[in-house]
């Protein structure tokens, strides 16, 4: 940029402002003012037609700059775009606060400490905890409780009997029938793993019968006909917590959901809240512009709100707590959506109607369907969840009824008991398994049920959607977080008052990851048994005073039978899922033949990926138990591909381990490798499998060939079509301004100042901090300004306005800001 371009700060500023002005007449007025060589501080006074603020000249022109940019169409209604108590322009992105006290109850995870605490309470040495707010009235005992108890005892009996038979049969396979220490350990691990497999099998089997015969008589969906009017006082807040997400995708899904609710005719019952924990300054600026654009496009002012927390504590659960504390009292229900969620207006309306029909329900979880994937891996996963998922979800509902899961999103919550009972205190102690609870959803469901309200899965309700991680590496990064959270949750297993079902949920949550190291240990023990049997002299007398020798015998035939039985339990649910679809019509799955072929291919690829996940999950569990803290970041949500370099870095160790394991077993007994080959072969192929399955072109080719097809692709609902269209359209729009452009550009800065939320009263300490930060930012330039300070500037309209003025007024001395803001945009030449 040449020096003469900014020989006059006022002239350069006015030319930039004129460039962003919509109406020709206003542009001419600005250029005429620029030709008069007016000082910059007078320019803002002239533009804004307001008295000059000595310490903040540019604040006088904020409103006029916005009017110039948006022309005759106002930026926002007057009740939204107004002034704060000191007269600064303010764009109100949130409703008035209506505070409610929320006080999490401290955890007592140790039974011994709980007994000691109870003793001191009875002796009067401790005062009982007194809440400031009155507890909501708990519902009476529900009619389904006894039915659920009977069903779960039946499940336990089925699992235990089936597992006992399998363990006995396994003992007959071993050379010494379980008489040696290694064999005993092998049987213990086999029992744990088989119980896990058996529970999944019986859950899927009951789901199969439920889907074939139709709705369960105790289904939550059957309690409402769907045509009941909604009580005007039954207001619902749809909240979407986000953190450094793909802004275009987030607001595309929100727009599709909002328009669907409008079409349902029930928009007056809903308000929408985007609750941001983003800490990247450019992302925060993009969220501001996306919120404003969405509100202007759909007329959502006063119904779509946006808030970004400046103090980010307790991650997503803390963000929800913050919303409840400030605005929860305004609403009877709250529906939580994820950043990639899309829901239909019909589904949202039905969830509210079900809540109204069931006053004893605290949470109703919809069953979100995965859709919108392009990578081959993601399409495989969404096919699996779409085809097999309903079987397991219906089975979970059958066994759990109103003591079910909550997955943290696409679920409606009764706000009053949630605020009173479900705020989460940190786990006591030190280390990675203490502090803020990460996987909050299972804990909140357990607390809601402990308080007496039911937690349901509306497994048969359409209109709820989400997306899948695009590749194996991104899925494993998500699993790393979930593993840490589920292991932390298991510390609550013995907490007082938890329902047995939710204690079982904590157990199954940890077992979903602990099964990996158990499986790995089982395979290692099998290899060790082979080594002992091959390299040592057999023991014929294994017990004291034994009169007759015990001959070690392997029984390959029995091993084949047991292996076949286990495979049946693992893969029969997939076959049953396909049978259900065949019975109901496979047209939208690509037809009967392609559906069956897709199931076979998906099963084979799952077998290739299972050993890879086993080693990763084993490492995750060990890291959690060793106190290695996980970085809790938002998952990748676009269709990224895995590079060969990334695959070598992530899977190289597994490949080497698979080769070494293969050579060792080959040296011991080549025949044993026939049993082990699916494991070691998958490990040795982990690098190419990870890269190939992440390919977008293969995913699209499979779609064109109608493989791994799901109804949401072959006949997409209107909400998903709208979401995809909005995402495509956003790619053709100009990119959102950056933080630097928000500081420098006259139009972008005016919007940033209007959306600033840190509107403090006069304070010498705050004023001193402002002056220091503005001076440091001006001298150091944008490259040396840490993100934390950038966020403070974005929040504070005074600092943002002052820095904006100084950047232009002292542009000769400190050109870094303007040079970076307009690096690809030459200065305008109007004069």
N, C-alpha and C positions, 0 to 999 in steps of 0.2 A: 504494500500500500504506500503510495507516494506521500511525502511530507506535506505537500500543498493541499492534499485532499482534506486535511483537518487543520488548515491554517487558522480557521475560526471554529472553535468548538460548537458555538451556537448554530452556525451555518451548516456544519456537518450533521449536527443533531436533527435540525429541522428537515434536511433533505432525507435523512433516514426515516423520520416520522412521516414525511409526505409519501414516501415509497409504500408505506403500509396503510395509507389513508384510502378509504373506499370511494368517497365522493369527490368528483373533480373540483367543485367549488371550494371545498375545504382544503384540497391540496394546493390550489392557487393561493389561498390566504397564507398557508404555511410558507410557501416559497417567497411570497412578498415580504413576510416577516424576516425570512432568512437574508434577503437582500439589504436589510436595514442595518446589518452589523450590530444587532442587539446583544448585550451580554447574556450568557446562558441562564443566569438566575432570573433575569427579567423575562426570558423566553417562557419559562414555566409559569410565571405570573400572568403573562399575556395569554397563554394557551388556556390555562385553567380558569381565568377570570376570577381568581381568588386572591386574598391577601397573602403576602409572602411570608413563609416560615423561615426565619433566619437559619435555623439549624438543619432544615430539610427542604430546600427549595423545590425539588422535583415532585414532592408529594402534592403540591397544589394542582398539578396537571394530570393526575392519575385518571380521574373520571373522564376528562375530556379526551385523553389519549385512547381510552376504550371506546368512546363514542365515535371518534374519528375512524377507528379500525372497523367497527361494526355498522357504521352508517345509520340509516333510518331504522333498521331492525335492532332493537335494544339488545344489549348483551344478555340481560336477564330481567325478570319482572322486578318492579320497584321494591317488593317485599323481600327479595333476595339480594339485589344489588342496592345497598344503602350506605350508611355511615355508622361508624362506631361511636362510642361516647365522647371521644375527643374530636370527632369530625372527619376522620380519615375514611377513605372509601373502603368498603368492606363487602366482599361477596360471601354471603352466608351459606356455607356448605353443610351445616348441621342444624337441627332444630334446637329450641331452647332446652337446656339441661333440666332434668327432673331427677335429682339424686336419690339413690337408695343405698342404704348401708349393706355392704357385703363383707362378711367376716368369715374366712375359712377356719375350720376347726383343726387344730394341730393334730398330727398323726401320732398315735402310740402303737408302733409296729411290734413291739416286744410284749408277749403275754405276761412276762414277769413284771415289767414296768407298769403294765395295765393293772395287775393285781396290787402292786404297791401303791399306785395312784388311787385306786378304789379304797384301799385301807385308810389312806390319809384323808380322803374325802369323808368317809364315815366317821373318822375321829375328829373331824373339824379342823385338821391342820391345813387343808386346802379349801379354798372357796370354789364352789361350783361355777362353771362358766355361765354368764348371763348374757343373753342376746338383746340388742336394742330393739329389734323388730320382732313382731309376733309371728310365731310359726304358722304357716298355712295349714288349714285343716286337712288332715290325712284322710284318704278314702277308706271305706270299709273293705273288709276282706273280699277279694273278687271271687266270682263263681268258678273261674277257670283254675284256681290255685290247686285244688285237690286233683283235678285231671292232669295238670302238669306234673305234679309230684308222682302220680302213678306211672305216667309215661317215662319219666326219667329213671325211676327204679327199674322199669322194664329194660331201658337202654343199658343201664349198668349191669343187669343180670346177663343180657345178651353178650355184652363185651367180655365180661369176666369168664363166662362159660366157653365162649369161642376161643379166647386167649389161653385158657387153661388146657383145652384140648390141643391147641397148636404147640404150646410149650412141652406138653408131654410127648407129642409126636416128634418135636425137635430133639428131645433128649434121646429118642431111639435112633436118631441119625448119627449122633456123635459116637466116636470110637469107644469111649468108656461110659456112655449113657449118663453123663453128668457127674461122674465120680471124681473128677480132677478139678483143681481150682480154676484153671482156664475155662473148662467147660461150664462150671457153675457161673462164672462171670458172663460167659457167652449166653447162657440161658436167661440170666437176669436181664441183659440188654435186649435179647429177643422178646422177652415178655413185655417190656416197656414199649418197644417199637410196634409189636403186634397189637397191643391195646390201642395204640394211636391209630393204626391202620383200620382196626376193627370198628372203632368209633366213627371214623369217616365213612366206612362202608354202610353201617346201619343208618347213619344220617342220610346218606344218598338214597338208600333203599326206601326209607319212609318218604323222602321227597318224591321219589318215583311214583309211589302209590298216590300221594297227594295230587301230583300234577295230572295223573291219569283220571282220577275220579272227580277232580275239580276242587272246589274250595272246602277247606276244613270248617266244620261247624263252629269252631272256636276262633276262626280267622278274624283279625281285627277289621279286615276290609268288609266283612259281612254285616257290620253293625251300622252301616249307613247306606242308604239307597243312592246317594250322590245328587239328589235334587233338592235337598233341604236348604232353605235360605240361611245365610250366615248372619248371626247377630251383629248389628253395627258396632257393639262394644267389643267384639272379638277381633281386635286388631292384631295383625301379624307383621313382625319385622323380618324381612329377608336379609340376612347378614352374610357378607362375603369377606372373610379375612384373607388378605393377600400380603405377600412379602417378596419384593423384587421379582415379580412375575412378568410374563410377556403381556404388556399392557394392552396391545391390540386384541389378543385372544381373550383376556379377562373381560373387557368391555363389550366385545362382540357377543360372548355368551350371555352377559347381563342384559344387553339390548334385546337379544332374541327372547330371553325369559320375560322381560318387561312387556314386550309387545304381545307375547302369548297371553299374559295375564290381562292385558287390555282387551284382547279379543274375547276372553272368557266372560267379560262383563263384571268382574269382581275387583277391579283395580282399586276401588275405594277402601278395600279391607287390608291393603298391603302397603308397606313402605319398604324401600330398599336402602341398604347401608353397605358401602364399600369401606372396610376397615383396614387401613394400610399400616403395615409395619416395615415398609420399605426403607432402606437406609442408603441406597444409591441415589445421589442427587439428581442425576439425569432421569432415572426412573420416576422419582417423585414429581419432577416437572411434567413428565409425560402423563402421569396419572391425573394431575390437575387439568391438563388440556383435554384428556379423554373424558373425564367427568363432565366438563363444561360442554363438550361437543355432544355427548350422549343426552344430556338434559335438554339442549337446544333442539336436537333432532326428534326426540319423542315427547317433548313438552313435559319433562320430568322434574322441573323445579318444584321444590316443596314435597317431593315424593321419593326422589333419588338423592341420597346424601353421601358425602365423602368425608372421611376423617383419617388423618395420619397421626399416629401417636408419636410424640417426641420422646417418651420414656417407654422403651420396649422391654417389658418384663413378662415372664412366664409364656413367652411365645404366643401361639395361637390361643391357648386357654386364657392367657392374660388379656389378650385382645377382646375376647368374648366377655370376660369379666368387666373390662373397662366399659364396654357397650352397656352391659346390664346395669352397672353402677350409675351411669349417666342417663340412660334412656329406657332401661328395662321397665320401669313403672308405667310407661305409656302403652305397653302391649301385653296382651294375654298370652300370645305365642311368639316364638322365635324360630325361624327356619334357617339352619346353617347350610351354606353352600361353600364348596371348595372353589379354588381359582379356575378350575377347568369344568365346573359344573354347568349344566344346562337343564332347566326343568320347564315343563309345560304348565300353562295356566290351569289346565284341567287337573293335573297332578297336585299342584299347590292348593287348589280349592278343595280337592278331595281330602287332603291331609288335614286341613282346618276343619272340615265337616266331621272327620273321624275323631278329632280331638273334642269337638263339641258333643259328639254322641257318646264319648267315653270319658267322663270326668275323672276316672281313676287312672287314665293314661298320662304318663309324664313325658315319654318320648315315643314317637313313632318313626321308625327308620324305613325309608323307601329302599328299594333294591336298585341302585343305579346300574345302568347298562353301559358298557364301554363302546365307544364309537368314534370315528373320525381319524383313524390311524392310517399312516402310509407305509411305514417301515414293515418289512416282512415279520420281524419279531413282534412288533406291536399288534399286527393283524392276527398273528397266531394267538397272542394272549387274549385279544378281544374276542376271537372266535371261541377260545376255551371258556372264558367267563360267560359268554352269551349262551353257549350250548350246555356246558356242564354246571354253570353257576346256579341257575334256577333250581336244579335238583337239590343241591346242598342248602340253598337258602330256604326252600320249602321244608326240607328236613329239619333244619335248625328251628324253624317256626314250630314244627310239630312237637319237638322235644322240649322247647323252652317256653312257648306261648308268651306270656307277659313278663318273662324274666330273661329277656333276650339281649342281643348285642346292640351297641350304638357305634357307628363307624366314623363319627365326627363330621359328616357332611351329608347333604341331601336328606336331612331328617328334621322333623318339627318337634319343638320342645315347649313344655308348659313353663312359662317364664318364672312365675312366683316361687314354686318349689325349687326350681333350678337355682335361682339366686340365693335362696335360704340354705339349701343343703349341698349344692354341688360345686361351690367355689373350692379350689384345691390349694391346700397348704403345701409347702415344700416338704419333701421327705427328710427326716432328721438324719444327722450324721455327716460324714465327710466322704469325698470320693465321687466317682462317676455315677454310682447308684444312689446318690442322694441329691437333694436340691430340687429344682423345678421338675415336676412330672412332665414327661415328654409325650407319651401316648395317653392323652387325657381322656379320650372318648370312652374306653372301657371303664375307667374309674368313675367318670360322671354317671354312666349308666348304673354302676353298682351303688353309688350314693343315692341316686333317684329311687332305685328299688328298695334300698334300705329304709328310705323315708316312707315307703308305702305305695308309691306310684308305679304303675306298670311300664315296662319297656318292651315295645313290640316291633316286629318286622312286617311291614306290608309288602310281602314278597310278590304279590300278584298285581301290584299297581304299576301301570305303564307311565311313561312320561318323565323318567328320571335318568339322566345321562352323565357320564364322566369320560375321561380319556386315560390312556395307558402310557407308561414310560416307553419311549421309542426303541430302546435297545436293552440288551442284557446288562451292560455296565450301569446304565441309569437306573434300572430296576434294582440292582444290587446296592447302589448308593441309597436308594429309598429303604431297602431292607436293613441296611446298617442302622438307620435311625429307628426303624420299627423294632429291631432286635434290642437295642438299648432301652427303648421305652417299655417293651414287654417284660424285660428282666427287672427293670425298676418296679413295675407294677406288681410283680410277684412278692415284693416285700409287704404288700397289703393283704396277702392271703389270710393272715390270722387277725386282721383288724376286727375289732368288736362290731357285731351287728350285720356283717356282710351276709347276704343270702348265699346258701350253698351253691346255687347255680352260678353266681358271679365269682365265687371262689374257684369254681371249675373253669370259668372264663379266664381268670388270671392264670390258671394252670395250663389251659390249652394255648393261651397266648404265648407263654414261655416255651411250651413244648413245640410249638410251630417252628421255633429256632433251635431249641435244645435237642430236638430229634436229629438234627444234622450231626453234631458231635457224637451223639449216641450211635448213629448209623456208622459214622467213620470209625469209632472205637470198635463196633461190632465187626467191621471188615478187617480191622487191624488184628483183632483177637482171632478171627478165622485164619488169617495168614500166619499168626503165631502158632496156632494149633497145627497147621500144616508143617511149619518148620520143626516143631517139637516132634511130631509124628515121623518126619522124614530123617531128622538128624540125630535123634536119640534112640536108645534102646527101649523097646516097649516095656511098660510095667505090667506084670501079670498078677502081682499081689498088691492091691491098692488099699487094703484095709487090714488092721491088726488081727491076728489069729485066723486069717483067711485060709481055709483048707484047700480050696480048689482055685486054680488060676482063672483070671478074667482075660479073655482074649479080646484085644482091641479090634473092632470091626467097623468099617465104613459101610453105609447102606446107600449107595447111589440112587437106587430106585425110590427109596423113601424121601431122599433129598429132592429128587425131581418132583415128587408128588407135593411136598411142602412148598417148593418154589412155585409150582403151578398154582397152588391154592392162594399163595400170597399175591401173585400176579393177578389172579381173578378178583381178589378183593380190591386191588388197586385200579384195575381197568374196567371192571364190570360197571361201575357208575358211569363211565363215559359211554359205554354201549347202551346202557339204559337211557341216558340222555338223548342219544340219537334215536332210540326206539320211540320215545315220547314225541319227538319232532316228526318222525315218520308217521306216527299215528295222527298227528294234528295237521300235517301238511308241510312238506319240506321245500315248497316253492321258493320262498324268500331266502333259503339257505343254499341256493344253487341247484336244487333238485336232490332226489334221494341218493343217486350215485355219487355226485360230487360231495354231498354231505358226508357220506360214509368214507370216501377217499380222504377228505380233509381231516376227519377224525383219526384215521390211521396215520397220516403224515404228521399231524400235530402230536400224536402219541409217541412216534419215533423220535421227533425232535425233542420232546419233553424228556425222553429217556437219555438223550445225549446231554441235555442241560442239567439233569438232576445231580450227577456227580460234581459238576462245576459249582452248583449252588451249595452242595454239601460242604465242600472245602471252604467256600466263602463264608457260609453261615457258621461253620466251626470257628473260623478266625474271628468273626464278629462276636460270638459268645465269649471266647477267651479274652478278647479285648475289653469287653464290658466287665467281665469278672476281675480282670487285672486293673481296672480303674482307668482305662484309656477313654477320655471323653470324646464323644462324637460331635462333629460340627453339624449343626441342625440348619441346613440350607434348603431352599425350595428346590423341588425336583425339576429336571429338564422336561419341558412339555411339548417341544416342537419335534419335527421329524429329523433329528440329527443322526448321522451315521457314525459308526465306530471305525476309526482308522486302524491300519495295521500296527502303527506305532503304539496306540493306546491298547490294542489287544495284546501285543507282546508284553507291555508293562503290566497289565492286569492278570494275564493268564500264563505268562512265561513260566512262573514257578510251578503252576499246576501241571504244565506239559512235562517239565523235567521230572516232577514227582511221579507222574504216570509212567514215564519211560523206566525210571529206576524200579518202581514197583513191579512192572511187567518183567524186567530182566531177573529180578529176585525170585518171583514165582516161577518163571520159566526154568530157572536153575534148580528150584526145589522139586517141582512136579509139573511138567507141561500140561497134563490133563486138567489140573486145577485151574489153569488159565481159561479154559472153556467157560467156567462159571464166573470168573472174574473179568472176562473180556468186556462186557458192557460198561464196567466201571472204568477200567484203565484206558480202554479205547476212547471213551468220551473225554477223559482228561487230556489225552494226547491230541485230540481234535479240537480242543477248546478254542484255540486262536482262530482257525478258519471259520468255525461255527459261529463264534461271536461276531466276526466281521460280516460274514455272508448274511446272517439273519438280520443284521441292522440295515441292509440295503433297501433304499426306497424304490428303486426300479424293480426289484424282485417282488416287493409288496404290491406295486401297481400292476405288474404282470400277473400276479396271482388274482388280483381283483378282476382284470380283464378276462381271465380264464374261469371266473366265477368259483374260485377256490377260496376256502376260509371265509365264505360270504355269510353275512348276518343280515337280518331284516332291516336294521338301521342303515345299511349300505344299499341294499337292493330296492328298498322302499323307504327312504329316509323321512322321518317326521318333519313337519314344517319347522320346528324349532332348530333342529340340527341343520337343515338346509339354510336357514337364515343365518345361523352362526358361521357356517363355512363361507357364505356370501359376504358377510360383514368382514371376515378376516381377509378375504381376497381383495375387497374394496379398500381396506386400510393400507394395503401394500402399494396402492396407486396414489395415495394421499401424500402431501408433503410430510416429512418426518417431524415429530414433535420437537420443540426447541430444547436445547441443552440448558444446563445450569448457567453456563457462561452467557448464553444468549438471553437468558432471563435477567441476568444482571445488566447486560449492555443494551439490548434492543428496546427501543421506546415502547413498542406495543407489548412485547412479551413481559417487560418489566412491569408495566401497568397492571397486567393480569396477575403477575406474581405478587405484587403489593396488595392487590385487592383480596387475594386468597390467603395472605399471611394470617396466622392464628394467634401469634404471641403478642397480644395487644395489652401491654403492661401499663400500670399506673406509673406516675413519675417516681423515679428512684435514682439516687446518686450512684449506687452500685451498678444498676443496669445501664445507666448512661455511660459510666466509665468503661464498662465492658463493650458497649457498642462502639465507642470511639476507638478503643484499642483494636478491636477486630476489623473495623473498616480500614484503619490505617495499615494494619498488617496485610490485609487482603489486597489493598491497592499497591503497596510496595512489593510484596512477594509475587503478585500475579496469580492467576488461577491454578497454575501447575503446582505451586507450593502450598496451596490451601487444602488442609485435610478435609475429608468428607464430613466429619463431625461439625466443623465450623461452617461448611457449606449448608448443612441442614439447618443450623441455627439462623443463618442469613435468610434462607427460604421461609422459615417460620416467622421471622420478625420483619414486618413491613417497613419499620423505621430504618433498620440496618440495610435492607434491600434497596430502599429508596435513596438513602445517603450514599451507598456504594455506587449506585447507578449514576448519581450526579457527579461524584468525584471521578469516576472512570472517564466521563466525557469532558469535564471541566479541566482535568489535568492529563489529557490524552497525550500531549507532547512529552510529558515527563514519564508517564507510565502507559505505554501503548499496548502492553501485552494483552489486556482484556479485549480491546477492540480488534486487535489483530487476530485473536483466536476466534472471536465471535463471527467475524466476517472473512475468515480465511478463504472461503470458496465463493465469496460474494463481493464483487468489486464495488467501490463506492458509487452511489448514484450521481449523475451529472445533470441536474435540472437547470443550473444557473451558469 
